[in-house]
Amino acid sequence: MIRERLVQKYRDLVSYSYPYINSLLNDCYIHIIDGCLNPVSPPYYYLSIYYVGKTGKEVISYQEQLRKIAKTFGMIDIVFVDAKRLIRDPVSRLKIENPRLWLELYWISSKVTTNLD
């Protein structure tokens, strides 16, 4: 619950600061990853952005702006992951270990965009 609010605040700040980047992030899934080196050390947090196909290159081109905003929230860094590759990876255990995240990524990767002008 707290993570979803934090991600929403991150999206709000991105939309306020960089509206074009926010339109790119609408096709992405943002997730907070936490880690800890040992039980005594404080936890650290990464922001992972799961993108699909062609939008990934464009989102990655704005990584410095996204990283700057993430650091204001106390994140260490941003990780960019291609959602389709992760879903189609036969060795990945994501479907078993975190089925909700797998379904979210599957939903993001199955969006069909048409270029009808």
LUMMAR-13871 format. One record per residue (C-alpha): residue number from 1; x, y, z. Coordinates in steps of 0.02 Angstrom, whole numbers, plus 50000, padded with zeros to 5 digits. Layout:
<vogus>
{vogu NUM {X Y Z}}
...
</vogus>
This chain:
<vogus>
{vogu 1 {50000 50000 50000}}
{vogu 2 {50139 50120 50045}}
{vogu 3 {50235 50070 49889}}
{vogu 4 {50087 50106 49777}}
{vogu 5 {50069 50278 49854}}
{vogu 6 {50254 50311 49833}}
{vogu 7 {50246 50259 49651}}
{vogu 8 {50094 50372 49627}}
{vogu 9 {50186 50520 49705}}
{vogu 10 {50333 50483 49591}}
{vogu 11 {50218 50483 49439}}
{vogu 12 {50138 50646 49498}}
{vogu 13 {50307 50731 49514}}
{vogu 14 {50361 50667 49342}}
{vogu 15 {50199 50729 49265}}
{vogu 16 {50223 50899 49346}}
{vogu 17 {50406 50915 49297}}
{vogu 18 {50411 50824 49130}}
{vogu 19 {50239 50799 49050}}
{vogu 20 {50310 50713 48895}}
{vogu 21 {50404 50585 48999}}
{vogu 22 {50244 50553 49097}}
{vogu 23 {50154 50511 48935}}
{vogu 24 {50290 50382 48900}}
{vogu 25 {50274 50309 49074}}
{vogu 26 {50089 50276 49046}}
{vogu 27 {50141 50125 48943}}
{vogu 28 {50260 50063 49078}}
{vogu 29 {50243 49976 49244}}
{vogu 30 {50337 50053 49391}}
{vogu 31 {50384 49947 49541}}
{vogu 32 {50490 49975 49695}}
{vogu 33 {50621 49844 49735}}
{vogu 34 {50695 49836 49908}}
{vogu 35 {50852 49749 49965}}
{vogu 36 {50962 49727 50116}}
{vogu 37 {51141 49668 50128}}
{vogu 38 {51123 49594 50302}}
{vogu 39 {50996 49602 50443}}
{vogu 40 {51089 49743 50531}}
{vogu 41 {51110 49861 50383}}
{vogu 42 {50970 49978 50330}}
{vogu 43 {50869 49930 50177}}
{vogu 44 {50897 50011 50008}}
{vogu 45 {50770 50042 49871}}
{vogu 46 {50775 50038 49682}}
{vogu 47 {50644 50097 49562}}
{vogu 48 {50613 49975 49421}}
{vogu 49 {50529 50030 49262}}
{vogu 50 {50463 49889 49153}}
{vogu 51 {50441 49946 48974}}
{vogu 52 {50379 49866 48815}}
{vogu 53 {50467 49866 48648}}
{vogu 54 {50500 50030 48560}}
{vogu 55 {50449 50143 48704}}
{vogu 56 {50595 50074 48804}}
{vogu 57 {50728 50162 48702}}
{vogu 58 {50638 50326 48721}}
{vogu 59 {50611 50304 48908}}
{vogu 60 {50793 50256 48933}}
{vogu 61 {50847 50414 48841}}
{vogu 62 {50769 50513 48985}}
{vogu 63 {50851 50410 49122}}
{vogu 64 {50947 50556 49197}}
{vogu 65 {50788 50656 49227}}
{vogu 66 {50700 50504 49299}}
{vogu 67 {50849 50461 49408}}
{vogu 68 {50855 50639 49477}}
{vogu 69 {50673 50629 49530}}
{vogu 70 {50697 50455 49604}}
{vogu 71 {50842 50516 49711}}
{vogu 72 {50727 50647 49789}}
{vogu 73 {50622 50500 49851}}
{vogu 74 {50774 50413 49926}}
{vogu 75 {50797 50283 49789}}
{vogu 76 {50972 50225 49750}}
{vogu 77 {50950 50202 49563}}
{vogu 78 {50829 50156 49425}}
{vogu 79 {50827 49989 49336}}
{vogu 80 {50750 49974 49162}}
{vogu 81 {50683 49802 49113}}
{vogu 82 {50600 49744 48952}}
{vogu 83 {50437 49664 49008}}
{vogu 84 {50415 49554 48854}}
{vogu 85 {50586 49476 48875}}
{vogu 86 {50555 49441 49057}}
{vogu 87 {50386 49360 49023}}
{vogu 88 {50450 49254 48879}}
{vogu 89 {50607 49197 48970}}
{vogu 90 {50587 49009 48997}}
{vogu 91 {50705 49009 49147}}
{vogu 92 {50617 49151 49238}}
{vogu 93 {50530 49101 49400}}
{vogu 94 {50433 49263 49411}}
{vogu 95 {50266 49179 49372}}
{vogu 96 {50288 49062 49521}}
{vogu 97 {50369 49182 49644}}
{vogu 98 {50269 49340 49610}}
{vogu 99 {50114 49301 49507}}
{vogu 100 {50038 49475 49530}}
{vogu 101 {50191 49561 49456}}
{vogu 102 {50193 49433 49315}}
{vogu 103 {50011 49471 49274}}
{vogu 104 {50043 49659 49278}}
{vogu 105 {50190 49638 49159}}
{vogu 106 {50088 49524 49047}}
{vogu 107 {49950 49655 49040}}
{vogu 108 {50074 49794 48998}}
{vogu 109 {50158 49689 48862}}
{vogu 110 {49993 49638 48782}}
{vogu 111 {49936 49816 48750}}
{vogu 112 {49916 49842 48564}}
{vogu 113 {49960 50013 48497}}
{vogu 114 {49907 50064 48325}}
{vogu 115 {49983 50205 48226}}
{vogu 116 {49825 50269 48143}}
{vogu 117 {49845 50452 48098}}
</vogus>
